[in-house]
Amino acid sequence: QVQLVESGGGLVQTGGSLRLSCAASGRTFSNYRMGWFRQAPGKEREFVAAISRNGDETNYVDSVKGRFTISRDNAKHQVYLQMNSLKPEDTAVYYCAADERFDWIGGTGTELYNHWGQGTQVTVSS
C-alpha cells in the first residue's frame, strides 16, 4: 500500500509558476505509474499528466502541454509537477495518484489509478 502526500500549492498571479510535489510512502515507489489530476469547483476531476514507472514516458492533457512538466525521483520517492505560465483556468485542487497494475500512461480516467493523495489547492489570480 502506498500513501501519497501533496505539497507546493498556493496562490499565484497569472503567468506565474508553482512546483507541486508528491511524497510517497513505501519501499516500491518505482513499481507505480504516477499521475496528477485536478478538480475545479463544480467540475469533475480531470487528468493533467502521467509518468511511467522509470520516468521515460510522459503524457499530458492538451491544455497544459508546453506549460507543465511532470517528473519523478524514484530514489526520493517523489513525483513533481512544474507548472509555468499559469492561467486562472488552472485554478483547482491538484491530486497525486498512483497505480501499480500496469505501466501504460495513455489513459486519462480516474479509474486507472487506485491510490490518491488528499490534494493541494492551486489558485491563479487574474
Sequence and secondary structure as in RCSB ss.txt:
>XXXX:A:sequence
QVQLVESGGGLVQTGGSLRLSCAASGRTFSNYRMGWFRQAPGKEREFVAAISRNGDETNYVDSVKGRFTISRDNA
KHQVYLQMNSLKPEDTAVYYCAADERFDWIGGTGTELYNHWGQGTQVTVSS
>XXXX:A:secstr
   EEEE  EEEETT  EEEEEEE SS GGG EEEEEEE TTS  EEEEEE TTSS EEE GGGTTTEEEEEETT
TTEEEEEE S  GGG EEEEEEEE S        GGG  EE   EEEEEE 
